[in-house]
Amino acid sequence: MKKNYQRETRLYWLRVWLLFVSATAAHAQTTQTPIIQWQRLLGRSYGSSPYQPRVVRANSDGYAVLHRKVIRLDDSGNTIWETILPDPPEYPGYYTITTHIAAAPDGGFGVLAYNRFKWSLFRLNADGSIRWNKTFVESTETSTSATREFAGLICTADGGFLAAATMGYSRSSFGTELYKFDAAGNNTITSSVNIPAGNEPRTYSSVRQIVQMPDGTYTLVGRANGASSSPADWVVKLDSQLAVVWQKNKGGRGLDRVIVSPYDNTAVLAVGSATGTDTRSLMISANGDITDGVTLANRANFTTSFLVAGANPNSHTIVDVVSERQGDIRLQTVVGQTLSYQQKLGGSGTETVTDAVAGADGGFLVIGTTTSTDGDIQGKTNTDAEVWLVKVGPVSNNVYSVKSGNWNDPSVWSCNCVPAAWQNVTISDTHTVRLDATMPAAACLNLEIVGTFSMQGSSITINGASVTLDDTNVVTN
């Protein structure tokens, strides 16, 4: 009798609690698929790196796109201005080719560019005018024994820039070089970063991306072989003067991209591939401890994966290309380390992705190439490869049931995902959603019960507060 009384009492308080949080839940039951808000075709593709188109979010509003020239866009994709970087007067007939772009704090940009003979760094003002242009190092075609190709450009906390390059030497050896510039464009630090190779005669260390940490240090990722003949994941911690603090190798086929972790700003997230047909993420702590994160199957081989920090402070999004049709762009949102929302973009042709950034509204801007004339692509009438810029809206916080079933069954929910702690959940009329001891504990921001919610020896965390029942209980609105 006492047990039944306790069960009924606890069930009463569960009803009270759920009714309380339901009062704060959103009633809208809208489609969960983030819509394509706008898209643009930017002309024919010029092939592989370093000609790949890039995109960066401006530090004022809107974006800047790099495709032979600098195209400044507002948040709706309308062109504000375009700037073509001048060809060097000392080398007539040799074009200036833009390769990387970084947003500056004042709304302007840094642009890395080269011609046949020299690499240069351009500083653009917020209106697209050129503030300065600094030529700082030889280009890739000036020597038969060495080549240089830049992998990235970032704006540093002091208003300057940092460029990262891979150097190719004779006998198939590769190394990494870094170039630090102050706000006036002076090259203040040049540093070589290579992994100790032991007795290996042909060393390989190649940078893919570098990020500055909040404490002023840097983390670099890429590929390196060390004493092994097979390039693998490479992570390097650098101090503020670009000296190596530590560096690590870990399996895989190399890391593609890195961001400061949304969950711990002393750590980073990195993505790469272990097999060539998967995309996996790594959590890398401040002292170099590396743990595996999520793994996504069906990645198209010989492609690159990207990372974007989400608008939700407890999420990030992986962008890659999947082996479906001839290749579609995949956006996989991860909350914590739990796969949440997935969307695919493309048509019946071949899509690639060359860059991705977060929008101010929590959505994403993705740039790549497409040969499709159907599906998500609009306005394209031929199957030539063209640069495709597509803005996707934010993932909705609102999730509702579309049928009865188990809480941890993605097909029960409108998002085709298991609800996350940051989402508002509605159990719709006529639906019964079950949560029992065989399932992981559930979580949501708010829970509205229009139909029936059955908890059977499990627990749910609602807006940070946990509710646990050890017997069969049914709550109906």
Secondary structure, 3 states (H helix, E strand, C coil): CHHHHHHHHHHHHHHHHHHHHHHCCCCCCCCCCCCEEEEEEEEECCCCCCCCCEEEECCCCCEEEECCCEEEECCCCCEEEEECCCCCCCCCCCCCEEEEEEECCCCCEEEEEECCCEEEEEEECCCCCEEEEEEEEECCCCCCCCEEEEEEEEECCCCCEEEEEEEECHHHCEEEEEEEECCCCCEEEEEEECCCCCCCCCCEEEEEEEEECCCCCEEEEEEECCCCCCCEEEEEEECCCCCEEEEEEECCCCEEEEEECCCCCCCEEEEECCCCCEEEEEEECCCCCEEEEEEEECECCCCCCEEEECCCCCEEEEEEEECCCCCEEEEEEEECCEEEEEEEECCCCCEEEEEEEECCCCCEEEEEEECCCCCCCCCCCCCCCEEEEEEECCCCCEEEECCCEECCCHHHECCCCCCCCCCEEEECCCCEEEEECCCCCEEECEEEECCEEEEECCEEEECCEEEECCCEEEEEC
